[in-house]
């Protein structure tokens, strides 16, 4: 009997140290995780920090599509372990970070628990996530009723 394969999308971000090295390292660790295949990744996008303490450096952001046989909670645990290995410290909300990995969606799964909300509840509000995602899946429908590309255009005023 084969395990069910699910397509998931993640956002990657870093605004401390060698940002690209942290992002590439995260993708490498994901590729080495049993039950996870990185299907595609976006280019890197440099953006201003949103929220958090003043004086933060620019973010380098990207997105990736994964195929996995893990369940959503197991994939989230893998993402958090990769963040921790990269020196991610949790404390001040929206503070600078070596690595930020967000699970954006997991197949068509919808859930809202204290540990995990799917799809990501603020995905449609974040141009810094939508821009790299639009490279990969511009026509993917979002909970707000628009596609990734349409919502990016709504937020930025520029066609993707």
ABEGO torsion letter per residue (X at the ends): XBBBBBBBBBBBBBABEBAAAAAAAAAAAAAABBGBBBABBBBBBBBBBBEEBBGBBBBBBBBBBBBBABBAAAAAAAAAAAAAAAGBBBBBBGBBBABBBBBABBEABBBBBAABBOBBAAAAABAAAAAAAAAABAABBBAAGBBAAAAAAAAAGBBX
